[in-house]
Amino acid sequence: MEKGTRELLEPLPPSAKLVYYVLDAEGRFDQTGLAEETRLSTRTVRFAVEKLTEVGLVEEGLCPRDARRSVYQAVPPAERDAAGEAEAPAESTAASEADSTSAAVAED
C-alpha cells in the first residue's frame, strides 16, 4: 500500500480501514455486500463509506443491475493523484483572485 493511502487512512476509524481494505482487495461491493463481507452492521458500513468518500479513497457509482442501489469501489492511487493535481491550480487561481479583489478594495 502506498504511503499517501496510509496517511489518508490513519485518522479514520477501524471500520473505515476494514471497508477500504475489502474494497481494495475484492473490488466493487454494494452496502449489503460490504456488510456481509466485513461482518459489520449496514449502519457502520454506511458511516465508513461516507468517511472514505470524504477523503477520496472510495467512489460511489450506480449498480448496473439495480439503479436504486449504489456500489462502492476503491479509487486507485493514480486517479487520486491526478484529481489532486487538477484541483490545485484552480485553488491557487481562486486565491490570487481573492487577493487582487481585497487589494482593489483597500485602494479605494
C-alpha positions as CSV (number, residue, x, y, z in Angstrom):
1,M,0.0,0.0,0.0
2,E,1.2,3.5,-0.9
3,K,2.4,6.0,1.7
4,G,-0.3,8.5,0.6
5,T,-3.0,5.9,1.1
6,R,-1.7,5.1,4.6
7,E,-1.7,8.8,5.5
8,L,-5.3,9.2,4.4
9,L,-6.4,6.0,6.3
10,E,-4.5,6.8,9.5
11,P,-7.1,9.2,11.2
12,L,-10.1,7.1,10.1
13,P,-11.9,4.6,12.4
14,P,-11.0,0.9,12.2
15,S,-14.3,0.2,10.4
16,A,-13.4,2.5,7.6
17,K,-10.0,0.9,7.3
18,L,-11.5,-2.5,7.1
19,V,-14.0,-1.4,4.5
20,Y,-11.2,0.1,2.4
21,Y,-9.1,-3.0,2.6
22,V,-12.0,-5.2,1.4
23,L,-12.8,-2.8,-1.5
24,D,-9.2,-2.6,-2.4
25,A,-8.6,-6.3,-2.4
26,E,-12.0,-7.6,-3.6
27,G,-13.3,-4.9,-5.9
28,R,-16.8,-3.4,-6.1
29,F,-19.5,-4.0,-3.5
30,D,-22.8,-2.6,-2.5
31,Q,-23.6,-1.7,1.1
32,T,-25.2,-5.1,1.8
33,G,-22.3,-7.0,0.3
34,L,-19.8,-4.9,2.3
35,A,-21.7,-5.6,5.5
36,E,-21.7,-9.4,4.8
37,E,-18.0,-9.4,3.8
38,T,-16.8,-7.4,6.8
39,R,-19.4,-8.6,9.3
40,L,-20.1,-5.0,10.2
41,S,-23.6,-3.6,10.5
42,T,-25.1,-1.8,7.5
43,R,-25.1,1.4,9.5
44,T,-21.4,1.1,10.3
45,V,-20.6,0.3,6.7
46,R,-22.6,3.4,5.6
47,F,-20.6,5.6,8.1
48,A,-17.3,4.0,6.9
49,V,-18.1,4.6,3.3
50,E,-19.0,8.2,4.0
51,K,-15.7,8.8,5.7
52,L,-13.8,7.1,2.9
53,T,-15.6,9.1,0.3
54,E,-14.8,12.4,2.1
55,V,-11.1,11.7,1.9
56,G,-11.2,10.5,-1.7
57,L,-10.3,6.8,-1.1
58,V,-13.7,5.4,-2.3
59,E,-16.1,6.4,-5.0
60,E,-19.8,5.7,-5.3
61,G,-21.4,4.5,-8.5
62,L,-24.7,3.0,-9.7
63,C,-25.4,-0.7,-9.6
64,P,-25.7,-2.0,-13.2
65,R,-28.5,-4.4,-12.2
66,D,-30.5,-2.0,-9.9
67,A,-30.2,1.7,-10.4
68,R,-31.7,2.3,-6.9
69,R,-28.6,0.8,-5.3
70,S,-25.1,2.2,-5.0
71,V,-21.9,0.3,-5.4
72,Y,-18.6,1.4,-4.0
73,Q,-15.0,0.8,-5.1
74,A,-11.6,2.0,-4.0
75,V,-10.1,4.8,-6.0
76,P,-6.8,3.9,-7.5
77,P,-3.8,6.0,-6.2
78,A,-3.0,7.2,-9.7
79,E,-6.6,8.6,-10.1
80,R,-6.4,10.3,-6.7
81,D,-3.1,11.9,-7.6
82,A,-4.4,13.1,-10.9
83,A,-7.5,14.6,-9.3
84,G,-5.5,16.3,-6.6
85,E,-3.2,17.9,-9.3
86,A,-6.2,19.1,-11.3
87,E,-7.7,20.8,-8.3
88,A,-4.5,22.5,-7.1
89,P,-4.3,25.1,-10.0
90,A,-8.0,26.1,-9.6
91,E,-7.4,26.7,-5.9
92,S,-4.4,28.9,-6.4
93,T,-6.2,30.9,-9.1
94,A,-9.2,31.5,-6.7
95,A,-6.7,32.6,-4.0
96,S,-5.0,35.0,-6.3
97,E,-8.3,36.5,-7.5
98,A,-9.4,36.9,-3.8
99,D,-6.1,38.7,-3.1
100,S,-6.5,41.1,-6.0
101,T,-10.1,41.8,-5.0
102,S,-9.1,42.7,-1.5
103,A,-6.2,44.8,-2.8
104,A,-8.6,46.7,-5.0
105,V,-10.9,47.4,-2.1
106,A,-8.0,48.6,0.0
107,E,-7.0,51.1,-2.6
108,D,-10.4,52.8,-2.6
